[in-house]
Amino acid sequence: MLAGACTVRKSHSFESVQAVAKALQPSYPVHCVRPEVLEESARRFVTLFPGRVLYAIKCNPHPLVLGALYRGGIRDFDTASLPEIALVADTVSDARSYFMHPVKARAVIRSAHKVYGIKVFSVDHLGELKKLYDETGGEGVAAVVRLKTPPADGTLYHLAAKFGCEIPEAVELLTEARRLGMQGGICFHVGSQCMTPQAYTQALGMVGEVIEGAGFDPVCVDVGGGFPAAYVSHKTPPLEDFMAAIRSGAKAVGLKPTVELWAEPGRALVASGCSLLVQVQLRKDNQLYINDGIYGSLSEMSQVQIKPPARLLRLDGAVAEAQERFTINGPTCDSLDVLPGEFDLPADLREGDWIEFDQMGAYSNALATHFNGFHPETFVTVHDTPPSRLASRLG
């Protein structure tokens, strides 16, 4: 293999999800990865963002996804654990990982630095900075200070409740990192699926206050993730609006050209690049029982208001035009495993039919458990147009 080439494992490849159902007739859930869609999303983000793009691997760590993003131009990865760092190293030979979890065990810091050569670590407390210095020696290491930002309107998750420090502490951390011989950076996260571009401008204003208080420039400013996916159920501002807000915010605080901008997109890169094929195992009136649920790939639906598009697939005969509303139950033997809301599907839906949930690339397989012995673990690649994109074109 050529040096620097991506080393992602192969998988079964199909022209369409319908072809997957026909060939496999699966009684198990199947993740359908669309590499062309993922590559396109990566290329677009890398082109639009005025700096370095770190894919947030927690969003979807599957090697097929990492390989597609690599081919789309992603070379940098936001990681939060040694297993994630190892996965990147084993999957993409010339990748660069950044340890952006603000709280880490000493042994983990030591292994990340000595075994994998990690040089960039996030911190949000003097105790964590001390751990970082003790375990690495500080030479050639960058401590990126996590700044707490206010809740942004319209986010699915506000991510500053658990991590981040206030402006005075951020100034103290940057100053201390410099005294210890480390480089200093600043990062923040406005919240997942942020629908307000100006949230980035506001956060960058806070970054400007930290820089002014420290009296010197950081090596980088990381605007984090939060970039929204274009879900059918959400009216999402265009990505260009977020980029304009970031450029405006950086200009307003006078960031110098020597300060590199970073971003950590996850959902925006991968949500539309995968779908989930499940089978109906039983119909009770308007209740359906399928082979995946909230303990598996559909976990995020139980936490936030995201409703993926759903369509029926059948191999033997036409599907009714009339639709009914269905409640969908997952496979585990407890009454919590029920998808929120109802789904409009053909009225003649029956046992053995398949349902494709689209826009399932983000926080699906990454959150799946082994509860009750159920675990979605089959992945294939498909090369058709996602149903959500077809719907938007028809609309």
C-alpha positions as CSV (number, residue, x, y, z in Angstrom):
1,M,0.0,0.0,0.0
2,L,1.2,3.5,-0.8
3,A,2.4,5.6,2.1
4,G,-0.2,7.8,3.5
5,A,-3.1,5.8,1.9
6,C,-6.2,5.1,3.8
7,T,-6.3,1.5,5.2
8,V,-10.1,1.1,5.7
9,R,-11.4,-2.5,5.6
10,K,-13.7,-3.6,2.8
11,S,-17.4,-4.2,3.0
12,H,-20.2,-5.5,0.9
13,S,-21.2,-2.9,-1.7
14,F,-24.7,-2.4,-3.3
15,E,-26.2,-0.1,-5.8
16,S,-29.2,0.7,-3.5
17,V,-30.8,-0.1,-0.2
18,Q,-33.5,-2.0,-2.1
19,A,-30.7,-4.1,-3.5
20,V,-29.4,-4.7,0.1
21,A,-32.9,-6.0,1.1
22,K,-33.1,-8.2,-2.0
23,A,-29.7,-9.7,-1.6
24,L,-29.5,-10.2,2.1
25,Q,-33.2,-10.3,3.1
26,P,-31.9,-9.3,6.6
27,S,-33.7,-10.1,9.8
28,Y,-31.1,-8.0,11.5
29,P,-30.5,-4.2,11.4
30,V,-28.1,-3.0,8.6
31,H,-26.3,0.3,8.5
32,C,-26.1,1.5,4.9
33,V,-23.1,3.8,4.5
34,R,-23.1,6.1,1.4
35,P,-19.4,7.0,0.9
36,E,-20.0,9.5,-1.9
37,V,-22.3,11.5,0.3
38,L,-19.7,11.5,3.1
39,E,-16.9,12.5,0.8
40,E,-19.0,15.3,-0.6
41,S,-19.8,16.6,2.9
42,A,-16.2,16.5,3.9
43,R,-15.0,18.3,0.8
44,R,-17.6,21.0,1.2
45,F,-16.7,21.7,4.9
46,V,-13.0,21.6,4.3
47,T,-13.4,24.1,1.4
48,L,-15.7,26.5,3.3
49,F,-13.9,26.5,6.7
50,P,-11.0,29.0,7.0
51,G,-8.7,26.7,8.9
52,R,-8.1,23.2,10.1
53,V,-10.9,20.7,10.2
54,L,-10.9,18.0,13.0
55,Y,-13.6,15.4,12.6
56,A,-15.2,14.6,16.0
57,I,-14.8,10.8,15.9
58,K,-17.3,10.2,18.7
59,C,-20.1,11.1,16.2
60,N,-19.5,8.0,14.1
61,P,-16.3,6.0,14.5
62,H,-16.9,3.3,12.0
63,P,-13.9,2.7,9.7
64,L,-16.0,3.0,6.6
65,V,-17.1,6.5,7.7
66,L,-13.5,7.5,8.6
67,G,-12.3,6.2,5.2
68,A,-14.9,8.2,3.3
69,L,-14.1,11.4,5.2
70,Y,-10.4,10.9,4.6
71,R,-11.0,10.7,0.9
72,G,-13.0,13.9,1.2
73,G,-10.0,15.7,2.7
74,I,-10.1,15.1,6.4
75,R,-6.7,14.5,7.9
76,D,-7.3,15.6,11.5
77,F,-9.4,13.9,14.2
78,D,-10.9,15.1,17.5
79,T,-10.6,12.2,19.9
80,A,-11.6,11.7,23.5
81,S,-10.0,8.4,24.6
82,L,-7.1,6.1,23.9
83,P,-9.4,3.6,22.0
84,E,-10.4,6.5,19.6
85,I,-6.8,7.5,19.2
86,A,-5.8,3.9,18.4
87,L,-8.7,3.5,16.0
88,V,-7.6,6.5,14.0
89,A,-4.0,5.3,14.0
90,D,-5.0,1.9,12.8
91,T,-7.5,3.1,10.2
92,V,-5.8,6.1,8.5
93,S,-2.0,5.9,8.3
94,D,-1.2,9.7,8.1
95,A,-3.9,11.0,10.4
96,R,-3.3,13.5,13.2
97,S,-5.3,13.0,16.4
98,Y,-6.0,15.7,19.1
99,F,-6.9,14.7,22.6
100,M,-9.8,17.2,23.2
101,H,-11.4,15.6,26.3
102,P,-10.8,18.1,29.1
103,V,-10.4,15.5,31.9
104,K,-8.1,12.5,31.4
105,A,-6.4,9.9,33.6
106,R,-2.7,10.4,34.1
107,A,-1.9,7.0,32.6
108,V,-4.0,7.9,29.6
109,I,-2.2,11.2,29.1
110,R,1.1,9.4,29.3
111,S,0.2,6.7,26.8
112,A,-1.3,9.1,24.4
113,H,1.8,11.2,24.4
114,K,4.5,8.5,24.5
115,V,2.8,5.7,22.5
116,Y,0.8,7.7,19.9
117,G,2.8,11.0,19.9
118,I,-0.2,13.1,20.8
119,K,0.9,16.7,21.3
120,V,-2.4,18.6,21.6
121,F,-4.6,18.3,24.8
122,S,-7.6,20.2,26.0
123,V,-7.7,21.4,29.6
124,D,-10.2,23.5,31.7
125,H,-8.6,23.4,35.1
126,L,-5.2,24.0,36.7
127,G,-5.3,20.5,38.1
128,E,-5.6,19.1,34.6
129,L,-2.8,21.4,33.3
130,K,-0.5,20.1,36.1
131,K,-1.3,16.5,35.1
132,L,-0.5,17.3,31.5
133,Y,2.8,18.8,32.4
134,D,3.7,16.0,34.9
135,E,3.1,13.3,32.3
136,T,4.5,14.9,29.2
137,G,7.2,17.3,30.4
138,G,5.5,20.1,28.4
139,E,8.0,20.3,25.6
140,G,6.3,20.5,22.2
141,V,2.9,20.1,23.9
142,A,-0.1,22.5,23.4
143,A,-2.6,23.0,26.1
144,V,-5.9,24.1,24.5
145,V,-8.0,25.8,27.2
146,R,-11.7,25.0,27.1
147,L,-13.8,28.2,27.6
148,K,-17.4,28.0,28.9
149,T,-19.8,29.7,26.6
150,P,-23.5,30.6,27.3
151,P,-26.3,28.4,26.0
152,A,-27.0,29.0,22.3
153,D,-30.6,29.1,21.1
154,G,-31.9,26.1,19.4
155,T,-29.2,23.5,20.3
156,L,-30.0,19.9,21.0
157,Y,-27.4,19.7,23.8
158,H,-25.7,22.5,25.7
159,L,-22.2,21.3,26.2
160,A,-20.8,23.9,28.6
161,A,-22.6,22.5,31.7
162,K,-20.0,19.8,32.2
163,F,-16.8,21.4,30.8
164,G,-15.3,24.8,30.3
165,C,-13.9,27.6,32.5
166,E,-14.8,31.2,32.9
167,I,-12.8,34.0,31.3
168,P,-10.5,34.8,34.3
169,E,-9.6,31.2,34.8
170,A,-8.9,30.8,31.1
171,V,-6.5,33.7,31.3
172,E,-4.8,32.0,34.2
173,L,-4.5,28.7,32.4
174,L,-3.0,30.2,29.3
175,T,-0.5,32.1,31.4
176,E,0.5,29.1,33.4
177,A,0.8,26.9,30.3
178,R,3.2,29.4,28.8
179,R,5.2,29.6,32.1
180,L,5.6,25.8,32.0
181,G,7.0,25.9,28.5
182,M,3.8,24.7,26.7
183,Q,2.0,26.4,23.8
184,G,-1.5,27.6,24.6
185,G,-4.7,27.5,22.6
186,I,-8.4,28.3,23.2
187,C,-11.4,26.2,22.4
188,F,-15.1,26.3,23.0
189,H,-18.3,24.4,22.0
190,V,-21.6,26.3,21.5
191,G,-23.8,23.1,21.7
192,S,-24.8,20.3,19.4
193,Q,-27.0,21.0,16.3
194,C,-26.6,24.8,16.8
195,M,-29.2,26.7,14.7
196,T,-27.8,30.2,15.5
197,P,-24.6,31.2,13.5
198,Q,-24.2,34.2,15.8
199,A,-23.4,31.9,18.7
200,Y,-20.0,31.5,17.2
201,T,-19.5,35.2,16.8
202,Q,-20.5,35.7,20.5
203,A,-18.1,33.0,21.6
204,L,-15.3,34.4,19.6
205,G,-15.9,37.7,21.4
206,M,-15.2,35.9,24.7
207,V,-12.1,34.5,23.2
208,G,-11.0,38.0,22.4
209,E,-11.4,38.9,26.1
210,V,-9.2,35.9,27.1
211,I,-6.5,37.0,24.7
212,E,-6.6,40.5,25.9
213,G,-6.4,39.4,29.5
214,A,-3.4,37.0,28.8
215,G,-1.5,39.7,26.8
216,F,-0.3,37.2,24.1
217,D,-1.8,35.3,21.2
218,P,-2.7,31.6,21.4
219,V,-1.4,29.3,18.7
220,C,-4.9,28.3,17.8
221,V,-8.6,29.1,18.4
222,D,-10.8,26.0,18.1
223,V,-14.5,26.9,17.5
224,G,-15.5,23.3,18.3
225,G,-18.5,21.5,16.8
226,G,-22.2,22.2,16.8
227,F,-22.5,22.7,13.1
228,P,-26.0,21.5,12.3
229,A,-27.0,18.7,9.9
230,A,-29.7,19.4,7.4
231,Y,-32.4,17.2,8.9
232,V,-35.8,17.1,7.2
233,S,-37.4,17.8,10.6
234,H,-35.2,21.0,11.1
235,K,-35.0,24.2,9.1
236,T,-31.3,24.6,9.2
237,P,-29.4,27.8,8.2
238,P,-26.9,27.1,5.4
239,L,-23.4,26.2,6.4
240,E,-22.1,29.4,4.6
241,D,-23.9,31.5,7.3
242,F,-21.9,29.8,10.1
243,M,-18.6,30.3,8.2
244,A,-19.5,34.0,7.7
245,A,-20.2,34.4,11.4
246,I,-16.9,32.7,12.3
247,R,-15.0,35.0,9.9
248,S,-16.8,38.0,11.3
249,G,-16.1,37.1,14.9
250,A,-12.4,36.4,14.2
251,K,-12.1,39.7,12.5
252,A,-13.9,41.6,15.2
253,V,-11.5,40.5,17.9
254,G,-8.5,41.0,15.7
255,L,-7.2,37.4,15.5
256,K,-3.8,37.5,13.8
257,P,-2.9,35.3,10.8
258,T,-0.5,33.4,13.1
259,V,-3.5,32.2,15.1
260,E,-4.9,29.1,13.3
261,L,-8.6,28.5,13.4
262,W,-9.8,25.0,14.0
263,A,-13.2,23.3,14.0
264,E,-14.5,20.0,15.2
265,P,-17.6,19.1,13.1
266,G,-19.3,15.8,13.6
267,R,-23.0,15.7,12.9
268,A,-22.7,18.1,9.9
269,L,-20.3,15.8,8.2
270,V,-21.9,12.4,8.7
271,A,-25.7,12.6,9.5
272,S,-26.8,12.4,5.9
273,G,-24.2,9.8,4.9
274,C,-25.8,6.7,6.4
275,S,-29.2,5.2,6.8
276,L,-30.6,2.2,8.8
277,L,-32.5,-0.7,7.4
278,V,-34.7,-2.5,9.9
279,Q,-37.3,-5.2,9.6
280,V,-40.8,-5.3,10.9
281,Q,-41.1,-8.4,13.1
282,L,-44.7,-8.0,14.1
283,R,-47.7,-5.7,13.6
284,K,-50.3,-5.2,16.3
285,D,-52.9,-2.9,14.8
286,N,-50.9,0.3,14.6
287,Q,-48.0,-0.8,16.7
288,L,-44.9,-2.1,14.9
289,Y,-42.1,-4.2,16.4
290,I,-38.7,-3.8,14.7
291,N,-35.2,-5.2,15.3
292,D,-33.5,-2.0,16.5
293,G,-34.5,0.7,19.0
294,I,-33.5,3.2,21.6
295,Y,-30.9,0.9,23.2
296,G,-29.3,0.5,19.7
297,S,-29.0,2.8,16.7
298,L,-32.0,4.9,17.5
299,S,-30.8,6.0,20.9
300,E,-30.6,9.7,20.2
301,M,-34.3,9.9,19.4
302,S,-35.1,9.3,23.1
303,Q,-32.9,12.3,24.1
304,V,-33.7,15.0,21.6
305,Q,-36.3,16.1,19.1
306,I,-34.9,14.5,16.0
307,K,-37.2,12.4,13.8
308,P,-35.5,10.7,10.9
309,P,-37.4,10.2,7.6
310,A,-38.8,6.7,7.3
311,R,-39.9,4.7,4.2
312,L,-41.2,1.2,3.6
313,L,-39.3,-1.3,1.4
314,R,-41.0,-4.4,0.1
315,L,-39.7,-7.0,-2.4
316,D,-42.9,-8.7,-3.4
317,G,-45.5,-6.4,-4.7
318,A,-46.7,-2.8,-4.6
319,V,-47.1,-0.8,-1.5
320,A,-50.4,1.0,-0.6
321,E,-50.6,4.7,-1.3
322,A,-52.8,5.3,1.7
323,Q,-50.9,5.9,4.9
324,E,-51.5,5.4,8.6
325,R,-49.7,6.5,11.7
326,F,-47.7,3.9,13.6
327,T,-46.0,3.6,16.9
328,I,-42.7,1.8,16.6
329,N,-41.3,-0.4,19.3
330,G,-37.7,-1.7,19.6
331,P,-36.7,-5.3,20.2
332,T,-35.8,-5.4,23.9
333,C,-38.1,-6.8,26.5
334,D,-38.9,-3.7,28.4
335,S,-41.5,-0.9,27.8
336,L,-39.0,1.9,27.5
337,D,-37.8,0.8,24.1
338,V,-40.4,2.8,22.1
339,L,-39.5,5.5,19.6
340,P,-41.1,8.8,20.5
341,G,-43.9,10.2,18.3
342,E,-45.6,8.4,15.4
343,F,-44.5,7.6,11.9
344,D,-46.6,7.9,8.7
345,L,-46.2,4.7,6.7
346,P,-48.2,2.7,4.1
347,A,-51.4,1.4,5.6
348,D,-50.8,-2.2,4.4
349,L,-47.4,-2.5,6.2
350,R,-46.9,-6.0,7.4
351,E,-44.5,-8.4,9.1
352,G,-41.4,-9.0,7.0
353,D,-41.4,-5.5,5.4
354,W,-38.3,-3.3,5.9
355,I,-38.2,0.3,7.0
356,E,-35.3,2.5,6.0
357,F,-34.6,5.3,8.5
358,D,-32.6,8.0,6.7
359,Q,-30.1,10.6,8.1
360,M,-28.8,8.1,10.7
361,G,-25.1,8.8,10.3
362,A,-24.7,10.7,13.5
363,Y,-24.8,9.3,17.0
364,S,-26.5,6.0,15.9
365,N,-24.1,3.1,15.9
366,A,-21.8,5.1,18.1
367,L,-24.4,5.0,20.9
368,A,-25.6,1.4,20.5
369,T,-25.5,-1.0,23.5
370,H,-25.6,-4.7,23.8
371,F,-28.6,-4.6,26.1
372,N,-30.7,-7.8,26.0
373,G,-28.2,-9.3,23.5
374,F,-29.3,-7.0,20.7
375,H,-26.5,-5.2,18.9
376,P,-26.6,-3.6,15.4
377,E,-23.3,-4.5,13.8
378,T,-23.8,-5.1,10.1
379,F,-22.5,-2.4,7.7
380,V,-22.6,-2.2,3.9
381,T,-21.9,0.5,1.4
382,V,-24.6,1.7,-1.0
383,H,-24.4,4.1,-3.9
384,D,-27.9,5.5,-4.4
385,T,-29.3,8.9,-3.5
386,P,-30.5,9.2,0.1
387,P,-34.3,9.3,0.4
388,S,-34.2,12.6,2.2
389,R,-32.4,14.2,-0.8
390,L,-34.9,12.6,-3.2
391,A,-37.7,14.1,-1.2
392,S,-36.2,17.5,-1.2
393,R,-35.7,17.5,-4.9
394,L,-39.3,16.3,-5.5
395,G,-40.5,19.0,-3.2
